[in-house]
Amino acid sequence: MGIWFLWYVKVFYDKMRGDLKDYFVSVSSKYDELRGKEILPPLCERLKRLTKKGSRALDVACGTGLFLIPIATEFDLRLFGSDLSSGMLETAHKKARNDNLRVSFLRADVHNLPFPDEYFDVLISTNAIHHFDLIRSLKECARVLRKGGSYIVFSRFREQNNRSFWGKNFPKFADKENRLYNKEEFEDAAKKVEEFNLDSINESSFEKKATKEEILVEVTNKKYSTFDLYSDEEFEESLKSFKNWLNGKRDICYTAEIGEIIYRKV
Ligand SMILES: C[S@@+](CC[C@H](N)C(=O)[O-])C[C@H]1O[C@@H](n2cnc3c(N)ncnc32)[C@H](O)[C@@H]1O
């Protein structure tokens, strides 16, 4: 009876926060298996350049800590991770505890961060900024960042997504994903948010290879939240035609691209 009661309270609590409907709650336990970590080396490289021992760093929308956990292993920083999804944070917290890592996690909306002004030396955000209001989130990130501090962002540009493996081959994927920002929007944002200068904006690419089975695991587990933007019927129909397309193929080799933006607080 005790355990069922606790479970019921948890379900009720999550529902109250609108969290049960959250795509990220459902994907959190398998997220790490579905996602690649190709951006970890360039991210670490930037952190090496922009931090020193004991710097205070926040991973905004850290998710399951896919990048924050390896960073905590490699760097001697005072690390924080924030995210809106309790499911993703729970996974991140568990990983940090298992590895005996000191990271402070908290549930927070990026548009309203519960930190004092100029608290951090560096902020990072990977694969998440398309979920934010670009200008409002940049203003809030600038508030919690010290002068001279950097905000390192990794995000697919909209144009990269359109020409990606999924954008070209999965029906409606490019049209459905209307949240990603394009390169110009990141550049313009630095003009609109006077607290930030655009330090650099770059693009890089990675060669990827997967079997047909692996590709199907990714899509049926909804690797990207884009798949959650389809209605059930639309998704089934698109999956059916994607499977037909995949049928005639052997292993899949493709190029994945990513954008990297660094804003510096003036
Ligand atoms: C695709 S995941 C990326 C997670 C992690 N940064 C990574 O690279 O694996 C996007 C994350 O953004 C979080 N998120 C979306 N909107 C948010 C907001 N307004 N404030 C904070 N986190 C948000 C989601 O909960 C999710 O964990």
The ligand as an SDF file (V2000), in Angstrom:
LIG
                    3D

 27 29  0  0  0  0  0  0  0  0999 V2000
   17.0850   17.7230  -26.6570 C   0  0  0  0  0  0  0  0  0  0  0  0
   17.2290   17.9740  -24.9340 S   0  0  0  0  0  0  0  0  0  0  0  0
   18.9370   18.4240  -24.7510 C   0  0  0  0  0  0  0  0  0  0  0  0
   19.4840   18.0170  -23.4180 C   0  0  0  0  0  0  0  0  0  0  0  0
   21.0080   18.1680  -23.2780 C   0  0  0  0  0  0  0  0  0  0  0  0
   21.4070   19.5530  -23.2970 N   0  0  0  0  0  0  0  0  0  0  0  0
   21.7050   17.3960  -24.3680 C   0  0  0  0  0  0  0  0  0  0  0  0
   22.3920   17.9970  -25.2120 O   0  0  0  0  0  0  0  0  0  0  0  0
   21.5840   16.1720  -24.3700 O   0  0  0  0  0  0  0  0  0  0  0  0
   16.4030   19.5280  -24.6690 C   0  0  0  0  0  0  0  0  0  0  0  0
   16.2160   19.8440  -23.1820 C   0  0  0  0  0  0  0  0  0  0  0  0
   15.6940   21.1700  -23.0530 O   0  0  0  0  0  0  0  0  0  0  0  0
   14.8570   21.1870  -21.9090 C   0  0  0  0  0  0  0  0  0  0  0  0
   14.0260   22.3860  -21.9660 N   0  0  0  0  0  0  0  0  0  0  0  0
   13.0910   22.6900  -22.8820 C   0  0  0  0  0  0  0  0  0  0  0  0
   12.5660   23.9140  -22.6160 N   0  0  0  0  0  0  0  0  0  0  0  0
   13.2030   24.3780  -21.5180 C   0  0  0  0  0  0  0  0  0  0  0  0
   13.1180   25.5930  -20.7610 C   0  0  0  0  0  0  0  0  0  0  0  0
   12.2480   26.5540  -21.0950 N   0  0  0  0  0  0  0  0  0  0  0  0
   13.9170   25.7470  -19.6850 N   0  0  0  0  0  0  0  0  0  0  0  0
   14.7910   24.7640  -19.3450 C   0  0  0  0  0  0  0  0  0  0  0  0
   14.9070   23.6020  -20.0070 N   0  0  0  0  0  0  0  0  0  0  0  0
   14.1320   23.4200  -21.0940 C   0  0  0  0  0  0  0  0  0  0  0  0
   14.1010   19.8610  -22.0300 C   0  0  0  0  0  0  0  0  0  0  0  0
   13.4960   19.4970  -20.8250 O   0  0  0  0  0  0  0  0  0  0  0  0
   15.2230   18.9340  -22.4630 C   0  0  0  0  0  0  0  0  0  0  0  0
   15.8560   18.2980  -21.3820 O   0  0  0  0  0  0  0  0  0  0  0  0
  1  2  1  0
  2  3  1  0
  2 10  1  0
  3  4  1  0
  4  5  1  0
  5  6  1  0
  5  7  1  0
  7  8  2  0
  7  9  1  0
 10 11  1  0
 11 12  1  0
 11 26  1  0
 12 13  1  0
 13 14  1  0
 13 24  1  0
 14 15  1  0
 14 23  1  0
 15 16  2  0
 16 17  1  0
 17 18  1  0
 17 23  2  0
 18 19  1  0
 18 20  2  0
 20 21  1  0
 21 22  2  0
 22 23  1  0
 24 25  1  0
 24 26  1  0
 26 27  1  0
M  CHG  2   2   1   9  -1
M  END
$$$$
